Amino acid sequence: MITTRHLAAALGFAFVAAWIGFGFGYALLCLVGAGAFYYAAAYLAGELDLGQLGERLTPSQSTPTRGPTRPGARVR
């Protein structure tokens, strides 16, 4: 079943494809355009939380650091 996000992604793909023509590099740009439209539609529908997405993409501050790998190794 097609959702509004899928439709927006298809429209974004068609828009970018019609705008720039065909070619391998341009085909990749079409996929980027489709992804941008897909996430824009998800954001407008309230299904995408940018704060949570930012937390997922940035490394956590609370991750433990590794200790020495062998006995007697110095940690800087």
C-alpha positions as CSV (number, residue, x, y, z in Angstrom):
1,M,0.0,0.0,0.0
2,I,1.3,3.4,-0.9
3,T,1.6,6.0,1.9
4,T,2.0,9.7,1.6
5,R,5.7,9.4,2.3
6,H,6.1,6.9,-0.5
7,L,4.2,9.2,-2.9
8,A,6.3,12.1,-1.9
9,A,9.5,10.1,-2.5
10,A,8.2,9.1,-5.9
11,L,7.3,12.7,-6.7
12,G,10.7,13.9,-5.6
13,F,12.4,11.3,-7.7
14,A,10.4,12.3,-10.8
15,F,11.0,16.0,-10.2
16,V,14.8,15.6,-9.9
17,A,14.9,13.1,-12.9
18,A,12.9,15.5,-15.1
19,W,15.0,18.4,-14.0
20,I,18.5,17.0,-14.7
21,G,18.0,14.3,-17.3
22,F,19.6,10.8,-17.3
23,G,23.1,9.6,-16.4
24,F,24.7,7.6,-13.6
25,G,25.6,10.6,-11.4
26,Y,22.3,12.1,-12.0
27,A,20.5,8.9,-11.2
28,L,22.2,9.0,-7.8
29,L,21.1,12.6,-7.4
30,C,17.5,11.4,-8.1
31,L,17.8,8.9,-5.2
32,V,19.0,11.6,-2.9
33,G,16.1,13.8,-4.0
34,A,13.6,11.0,-3.4
35,G,15.0,10.5,0.1
36,A,14.8,14.2,0.9
37,F,11.2,14.3,-0.2
38,Y,10.5,11.1,1.8
39,Y,11.9,12.5,5.0
40,A,10.3,15.9,4.4
41,A,6.9,14.2,4.1
42,A,7.6,12.1,7.3
43,Y,8.5,15.3,9.2
44,L,5.4,17.2,8.0
45,A,3.2,14.2,9.0
46,G,4.7,14.3,12.5
47,E,6.3,10.8,12.1
48,L,9.9,12.0,12.3
49,D,11.4,13.5,15.4
50,L,14.5,15.5,14.5
51,G,15.7,15.5,18.1
52,Q,15.6,11.8,18.4
53,L,17.3,11.5,15.0
54,G,20.1,13.8,16.1
55,E,20.6,11.7,19.2
56,R,20.9,8.6,17.0
57,L,23.5,10.1,14.7
58,T,25.8,11.7,17.3
59,P,28.0,9.5,19.4
60,S,27.0,9.2,23.0
61,Q,29.0,11.0,25.7
62,S,28.5,8.2,28.2
63,T,30.3,5.5,26.3
64,P,33.0,4.0,28.4
65,T,36.6,4.4,27.2
66,R,38.8,1.4,26.6
67,G,41.5,0.6,29.1
68,P,45.0,-0.6,28.4
69,T,45.1,-3.6,26.0
70,R,48.0,-5.3,27.8
71,P,49.3,-5.2,31.3
72,G,51.7,-2.3,31.9
73,A,50.5,-0.3,28.9
74,R,50.3,3.4,29.4
75,V,47.1,5.4,28.8
76,R,47.5,9.0,27.6
